[in-house]
């Protein structure tokens, strides 16, 4: 769910996929210099919502 904040910001939750043992959702807030960017951002997120992407797995010898 994308929620508008003031006129130039947006908040949303996303899956925490850092692989550091912390599971669940993280809430992020973004604030843009120009309010029109919020609508562009919302459109891009909605376009990609529901699509699945390959999970990145670093090589075993990766630091």
Beta strands, then each sheet from edge to edge (+ up, - down):
strand 1: 3-5
strand 2: 9-15
strand 3: 25-31
sheet 1: 1+ 2- 3+
end
